[in-house]
Amino acid sequence: MITASSHSSYVGVGTENQSMKVNGNVASNILDSDDDADEYHDSFSNIDDDLTYPISSHRDDRVPLIPAEFSTVPEALHNFITVFESRYGGLHPPFARVPLQNAIRDAFEQQGHPIMERRPLAVYLHNDMSVACNIFAQEVICSDLVTSLLKEQFVTWPWDMTQHDNRQKLFEWLDMLNLHDLRSMLERMDPARYPLLVVLIRDKGVMQVADISWGNYSKEQVVEKLVNGLDMHQRIKLTEAAEERERIERENVRREQAEEYQRSLAADKAKQEEQERIRNEQR
């Protein structure tokens, strides 16, 4: 079970016929008891009383990262980036401006590119209703440490979960990808747990949540989670690259055998034709 302090566990969802198929234990493994929420909220009770934290970072008149109504997903994500930069500055990870399905393909299905160039997908989910949203965005996501790591090693896709309509849109996309249990986990989650940074990897066509960073994490903790996801992704890439090399070698052997067989057939045919020619001349 992945909790706010867990580092080793992760859960899986899969792909079949180019669609995502969910492992039925995704939501239950990530967030299956009230103990997780208690642990998360208890972490805020340890914050120094002298530090200033907003009672609520949400204001009704605040310009949303993503409005409730938009024409296209790229338009919505362009708005996300524009408003995000107006709030937190220009230093931030390179957020993808494509639908989630496209971001998944960009991360894990780079046709024509070597396997070792594949990158894990980091999904940043923001929610202005969380007390931690400004702190996490400004001090963690926009830090040099986290930004540079996400820029160099990940495909990063953002979404704003503040408004009900936009949450529903994400849930619909997850359903379209058959990520029903992941949707269920997010649907049940307390808004105070946001923002989230979810690391997704893929092993043999199976999508997996490698790790999750919660809104009360420091940048060092987030980097630890990201590196953990990278390590898992690297092991998968090494295995798949080795399997790809073996597959290519097998194909080369089969091709060489087929070519040798065709050469042998051609030689036999030429020999037979020559023998037939000689017999005809001797008549």
C-alpha positions as CSV (number, residue, x, y, z in Angstrom):
1,M,0.0,0.0,0.0
2,I,1.4,3.4,-0.9
3,T,1.0,5.9,1.9
4,A,2.5,9.2,2.6
5,S,5.6,7.6,4.0
6,S,5.8,4.4,1.9
7,H,8.7,3.9,-0.6
8,S,8.6,0.4,-1.7
9,S,5.1,-0.6,-2.7
10,Y,3.4,0.1,-6.0
11,V,0.3,-1.1,-7.8
12,G,-0.5,-2.0,-11.4
13,V,-2.8,-1.3,-14.2
14,G,-2.3,-2.9,-17.6
15,T,-2.7,-2.6,-21.3
16,E,-4.4,-4.9,-23.7
17,N,-4.9,-4.3,-27.5
18,Q,-3.5,-0.8,-27.0
19,S,-5.9,0.0,-24.2
20,M,-5.3,0.2,-20.5
21,K,-6.6,-2.7,-18.3
22,V,-6.7,-2.1,-14.6
23,N,-5.4,-4.4,-11.9
24,G,-8.3,-4.7,-9.5
25,N,-6.1,-3.8,-6.5
26,V,-5.0,-0.4,-7.6
27,A,-7.2,1.8,-5.4
28,S,-7.2,-0.6,-2.5
29,N,-3.4,-0.8,-2.5
30,I,-2.9,2.9,-2.7
31,L,-5.6,4.1,-0.4
32,D,-7.7,1.4,1.3
33,S,-8.1,2.6,4.8
34,D,-8.7,5.7,6.9
35,D,-5.2,5.2,8.4
36,D,-3.6,6.7,5.3
37,A,-5.6,9.9,5.7
38,D,-4.9,10.1,9.4
39,E,-1.2,9.7,8.8
40,Y,-1.3,12.4,6.2
41,H,-3.2,14.9,8.3
42,D,-1.1,14.1,11.4
43,S,1.9,15.3,9.4
44,F,0.5,18.9,9.4
45,S,0.1,18.8,13.2
46,N,3.9,18.7,13.5
47,I,4.5,21.9,11.6
48,D,6.1,24.7,13.6
49,D,3.4,27.1,14.9
50,D,5.6,30.0,14.1
51,L,5.5,29.3,10.4
52,T,2.8,31.0,8.4
53,Y,0.5,28.7,6.4
54,P,-2.7,29.8,4.8
55,I,-5.9,28.6,6.4
56,S,-7.2,28.0,2.8
57,S,-5.4,28.7,-0.4
58,H,-8.6,28.8,-2.3
59,R,-10.5,32.0,-3.1
60,D,-13.7,32.1,-5.1
61,D,-12.4,35.0,-7.2
62,R,-9.1,33.4,-8.0
63,V,-8.3,32.8,-11.6
64,P,-8.5,29.0,-12.0
65,L,-5.6,27.0,-13.5
66,I,-8.1,25.4,-15.8
67,P,-11.6,26.9,-16.3
68,A,-14.7,24.7,-16.0
69,E,-15.4,25.2,-19.7
70,F,-12.8,24.9,-22.4
71,S,-12.8,23.9,-26.1
72,T,-9.8,21.5,-26.2
73,V,-7.4,19.9,-23.8
74,P,-4.4,21.8,-25.3
75,E,-6.3,25.0,-24.7
76,A,-7.0,24.0,-21.1
77,L,-3.3,23.1,-20.5
78,H,-2.2,26.3,-22.1
79,N,-4.4,28.1,-19.6
80,F,-2.9,25.9,-16.8
81,I,0.6,26.9,-17.7
82,T,-0.2,30.6,-18.1
83,V,-1.9,30.9,-14.8
84,F,0.6,28.7,-13.1
85,E,3.4,31.0,-14.2
86,S,1.5,34.1,-13.1
87,R,1.3,32.6,-9.7
88,Y,4.6,30.8,-9.2
89,G,6.9,32.1,-11.8
90,G,8.5,30.8,-15.0
91,L,10.7,28.2,-13.4
92,H,8.7,25.0,-13.5
93,P,8.8,21.6,-15.2
94,P,8.0,21.5,-19.0
95,F,4.3,20.6,-18.7
96,A,2.9,18.6,-21.6
97,R,0.1,20.3,-23.5
98,V,-1.5,17.2,-24.9
99,P,-4.3,14.9,-23.7
100,L,-3.4,12.3,-21.1
101,Q,-3.5,9.5,-23.7
102,N,-1.0,11.3,-25.9
103,A,1.3,12.0,-22.9
104,I,1.3,8.2,-22.2
105,R,2.2,7.5,-25.8
106,D,5.0,10.1,-25.7
107,A,6.4,8.5,-22.5
108,F,6.1,4.9,-23.3
109,E,5.5,4.4,-27.1
110,Q,8.1,6.5,-28.8
111,Q,8.1,4.6,-32.1
112,G,11.4,4.8,-34.0
113,H,13.3,5.7,-30.8
114,P,15.5,3.3,-28.8
115,I,13.9,1.7,-25.7
116,M,16.4,3.4,-23.5
117,E,15.0,6.8,-24.5
118,R,11.6,6.1,-22.9
119,R,10.8,8.1,-19.9
120,P,8.4,7.6,-17.0
121,L,5.3,9.8,-16.8
122,A,4.9,12.2,-13.9
123,V,1.3,13.3,-13.4
124,Y,1.0,16.5,-11.4
125,L,-2.5,17.0,-9.9
126,H,-3.2,20.4,-8.4
127,N,-6.1,21.4,-6.2
128,D,-6.6,25.0,-4.9
129,M,-8.8,23.6,-2.1
130,S,-5.7,22.1,-0.4
131,V,-3.8,24.1,2.3
132,A,-0.6,22.8,0.7
133,C,-1.2,23.8,-2.9
134,N,0.8,27.1,-2.9
135,I,3.6,25.8,-0.8
136,F,4.1,22.6,-2.8
137,A,3.8,24.3,-6.1
138,Q,6.2,27.2,-5.2
139,E,8.7,25.4,-3.0
140,V,8.7,21.9,-4.5
141,I,7.5,21.7,-8.1
142,C,9.1,25.0,-9.0
143,S,12.4,24.3,-7.2
144,D,15.6,23.9,-9.3
145,L,16.0,20.4,-7.9
146,V,12.6,19.0,-8.8
147,T,12.2,21.0,-12.1
148,S,15.5,19.9,-13.5
149,L,14.9,16.3,-12.6
150,L,11.4,16.3,-14.2
151,K,12.7,18.2,-17.3
152,E,15.6,15.8,-18.0
153,Q,14.1,12.4,-17.0
154,F,10.3,12.6,-17.2
155,V,7.3,13.4,-19.3
156,T,5.2,15.7,-17.0
157,W,1.5,16.1,-17.5
158,P,-0.6,18.5,-15.3
159,W,-4.2,18.8,-14.4
160,D,-6.3,21.0,-12.1
161,M,-8.6,19.0,-9.8
162,T,-10.1,22.1,-8.0
163,Q,-13.4,22.3,-9.9
164,H,-15.9,19.5,-10.0
165,D,-16.3,19.6,-13.8
166,N,-12.5,19.2,-14.4
167,R,-12.3,16.4,-11.9
168,Q,-15.1,14.6,-13.8
169,K,-13.2,15.1,-17.1
170,L,-10.1,13.4,-15.7
171,F,-12.3,10.6,-14.3
172,E,-13.9,10.1,-17.7
173,W,-10.4,9.9,-19.3
174,L,-9.3,7.4,-16.8
175,D,-12.4,5.3,-17.5
176,M,-11.7,5.5,-21.2
177,L,-8.3,4.1,-20.4
178,N,-9.8,1.5,-18.2
179,L,-8.1,3.0,-15.2
180,H,-11.2,2.6,-13.0
181,D,-9.4,1.8,-9.7
182,L,-7.1,4.8,-10.1
183,R,-10.2,7.0,-10.7
184,S,-11.8,5.5,-7.6
185,M,-8.8,6.3,-5.4
186,L,-8.8,9.9,-6.6
187,E,-12.6,10.2,-6.3
188,R,-12.5,9.2,-2.7
189,M,-9.4,11.1,-1.7
190,D,-9.6,14.1,0.7
191,P,-8.8,17.3,-1.2
192,A,-6.4,18.2,1.7
193,R,-4.0,15.5,0.4
194,Y,-3.3,17.5,-2.8
195,P,-1.2,18.4,-4.7
196,L,-0.1,15.0,-5.9
197,L,2.8,13.9,-8.1
198,V,2.2,10.4,-9.4
199,V,5.0,8.5,-11.1
200,L,3.7,6.1,-13.8
201,I,5.9,3.4,-15.3
202,R,5.1,0.6,-17.7
203,D,6.4,-3.0,-17.6
204,K,5.6,-5.4,-20.5
205,G,2.6,-3.3,-21.4
206,V,1.3,-3.0,-17.8
207,M,1.1,0.5,-16.4
208,Q,2.1,0.8,-12.8
209,V,2.0,3.5,-10.1
210,A,5.6,3.5,-9.1
211,D,5.3,6.1,-6.3
212,I,3.3,9.1,-5.2
213,S,4.4,12.3,-3.6
214,W,1.9,14.0,-1.4
215,G,1.2,17.7,-0.8
216,N,3.1,17.8,2.5
217,Y,6.4,16.5,1.1
218,S,9.6,18.5,0.9
219,K,11.5,18.8,-2.3
220,E,14.0,16.3,-1.0
221,Q,11.3,13.7,-0.3
222,V,9.8,14.3,-3.8
223,V,13.2,13.8,-5.4
224,E,13.6,10.5,-3.5
225,K,10.2,9.4,-4.8
226,L,11.1,10.4,-8.4
227,V,14.5,8.7,-8.2
228,N,12.8,5.6,-6.9
229,G,10.5,5.6,-10.0
230,L,13.4,6.2,-12.3
231,D,15.3,3.3,-10.8
232,M,12.3,1.0,-11.4
233,H,11.9,2.4,-14.9
234,Q,15.6,1.9,-15.7
235,R,15.5,-1.7,-14.6
236,I,12.5,-2.2,-16.9
237,K,14.2,-0.5,-19.8
238,L,17.3,-2.6,-19.4
239,T,15.3,-5.8,-19.3
240,E,13.2,-4.8,-22.3
241,A,16.3,-3.6,-24.2
242,A,18.0,-7.0,-23.6
243,E,14.8,-8.8,-24.7
244,E,14.7,-6.5,-27.8
245,R,18.3,-7.4,-28.6
246,E,17.6,-11.1,-28.2
247,R,14.5,-10.8,-30.4
248,I,16.5,-9.0,-33.1
249,E,19.2,-11.6,-32.9
250,R,16.6,-14.4,-33.3
251,E,15.1,-12.6,-36.3
252,N,18.5,-12.2,-37.8
253,V,19.2,-15.9,-37.4
254,R,15.8,-16.8,-38.9
255,R,16.4,-14.4,-41.8
256,E,19.9,-15.7,-42.5
257,Q,18.5,-19.3,-42.4
258,A,15.8,-18.3,-44.8
259,E,18.2,-16.6,-47.1
260,E,20.5,-19.6,-47.0
261,Y,17.6,-21.9,-47.7
262,Q,16.6,-19.8,-50.7
263,R,20.2,-19.8,-52.0
264,S,20.3,-23.6,-51.6
265,L,17.0,-23.9,-53.5
266,A,18.4,-21.6,-56.2
267,A,21.6,-23.6,-56.5
268,D,19.6,-26.9,-56.7
269,K,17.4,-25.4,-59.4
270,A,20.4,-24.1,-61.3
271,K,22.1,-27.6,-61.0
272,Q,18.9,-29.3,-62.3
273,E,18.6,-26.9,-65.2
274,E,22.2,-27.5,-66.1
275,Q,21.8,-31.2,-66.0
276,E,18.6,-30.9,-68.1
277,R,20.5,-28.8,-70.7
278,I,23.3,-31.3,-70.9
279,R,20.9,-34.2,-71.4
280,N,19.1,-32.3,-74.2
281,E,22.4,-31.6,-75.9
282,Q,23.3,-35.3,-75.8
283,R,20.2,-36.4,-77.6
